[in-house]
Amino acid sequence: MRELAYYEAKFEALREVLAADERVHLIGGTFLSLSPHRKLFQEIAERYPDRVAAPPISELAFSGLATGAAMAGLRPIVDFSTGSFIFEAWPQVVNEAANAFYMSGGQTRAPVVFHLFHGLRGGGAAQHSASPQAMLWNCPGLEIVLPASPRDVKGLLKTAVQSDNPTLFVDHVQLLETRGPVPEKDEAIPFGVADVKRRGADITVIATSYMVQRSLAVAERLAGEGIDVEIVDPRTLVPLDFPTLMASVEKTGRVVIVDETHQSCGVAAELAARIAEAGFDRLKAPLRRVATLDVPVPYSEPLEDFIAPSETRIAEAVRAAVR
Amino acid sequence: MLLIRHFEERLIALHDDGAFRGHYHAYIGQEATGVPALCSLAADDYIFTTHRNHGHLLARGADPGRLFAEILGRRDGYNKGKGGSFHSAAAALGFLHTSGVVAGILPLATGAAYASKALKNRRVTLCCFGDGALEEGAAPEALNLASLWKLPVLFLCENNGKYGAGRASGSSQSASMAAYPLTDLPRAYKIPAREIDGADANAVYATVSEAVEEVRGGAGPRFIEAQTVRWPGSETNWPTVPAPTNVSLAWDVNFVPDNAREWYRLSDPLLIFIRELIEGRHATREEIARLEHEVKDQIEAAARFALASPYPDPEEALKDVFAS
């Protein structure tokens, strides 16, 4: 299989979904972040001038505009750029889009995709580093997608555009340069199918988004210490493929959950609760969370490193769980 | 207009009888705005409305029985009992989504208009909201986008400000807005805006029809502020009826309580319209009385239908979270 950089796979997906369905509109233009790769995006913007809109800095209105357009027949993909900016659009995302199908009694679909870059990008400080997906997991009606590899970003974006539900496409700028295999043929990766990113026998690490790549690096190091780590990536939180996660936990009897949302009421907390409910008696050691510490994200590098789910903290948690 | 009035009055009675919970918002006093405005639309146009939606739905031909059923939380409601008074929507009639957040629909309506422009289907989106909606940030953001991208949306602000005195002196009621008159706001975004008397059904029809055709023709958004007078029973979220409406009030208000007499005499748009019909010899008192009789029968049948409709199965609560 050919190998692509993550940003190339994502760009290919955007190009293909625009070519395949003229109902697809892009609202916003930093899908490849503000990195130099944004020049690639220019190609799309010039090719589809009527379908790539550059909105004013009005997150509330343009997210609602995309939702309303989705209700009336389009398949818009909205770009919030930095994840923290979705807070400006909260009423439209959580109170309109998420509720639309339900409170209309199943009359009105809102097939809109909300795209954002979450997490610690390095120096983003408190207002440009948010991981809003845990808060959004608390809003029934939203699908939540967290790609972690070139193949996943392409295949999951295809499915997001086809979905009839409002979908959060939660990306991470630290993934953009990651290289990996991507099939030439068109591949839509279904939601609700977890992916075992590394086979192992001693312990399960459940990781999301960029934390998958970080956990893979830690697993290689720990292999040298004789710890055989299995890494399972849920890929989508809503819908969640819990059986695959639980099957791995039951196999190894030990689990560490690595995720970049804040620890309290975070993604790791919810997964831990479900595992404890479903199989507390299958655990050979207490389950552990490695999440962002419960403080606003600091700017200074050593401070940010200290609160992050770093390689050091992941390795310590895994060692403690297998001890 | 008669149907809306008797629907709302019957709804108030149903609430007073304990037939449903929660608060709700009646459309009484705004009928001469909503009815002609909705009559100005084509069959496949879109309408977005708010918590005060009953009048808009009925003006578009919604079944009063299914609307009662929705507000009563019954299985036969338009939204299967999941929306209630605040969120009643009927997609088949063009009501895609009804929001209980006052400015929530301005971006959504702008979005439906964006879709219509992209799909070149010549549909107009009518966005009906109250003056309070302009106090939320979503409103100016949406006005800016609609104007910037020349989208086919008509913003209809039904100003039902509290104080009739404001209108009597010929001004907007905007005690909570520094932008005054309210039409200054759309005009700042270069949206042509007009202020009209919302109790004048003929003026509303003429103005909205003209605006709809301009919007449909690709001229970009339009904004209309209709001045309405909040009726005396809607001071709270739990309305009361000072005197049940009877078309004979159009020519005799002597048996109305003192505190409501001025409203019925000067401000009630339904009675104003009836007086116009009679004075213009378009209808006789007897014809109007007969029509009211039929409407009351229809409303009673609708209420019976809703009260007889079963509640949804509890497990229904778990359905419709996702489309597929």
Interface residues (C-beta under 8 A of the other chain):
Chain A: H25 D50 R51 A53 P55 P56 S58 L60 A61 F62 S63 G64 L65 A66 T67 G68 A69 A70 M71 A72 G73 L74 P91 Q92 N95 E96 A100 F101 Y102 M103 S104 G105 G106 Q107 T108 R109 A110 P111 P140 G141 E143 D164 N165
Chain B: Y46 F48 G77 Y78 N79 K80 G81 K82 G83 H87 A89 A90 A91 A92 L96 H97 S99 V101 G104 L106 P107 L108 A109 T110 G111 A112 A113 Y114 A115 S116 A118 L119 R123 T125 G137 A138 E141 A142 N144 L145 L148 W149 K319 D320 V321 F322 A323 S324
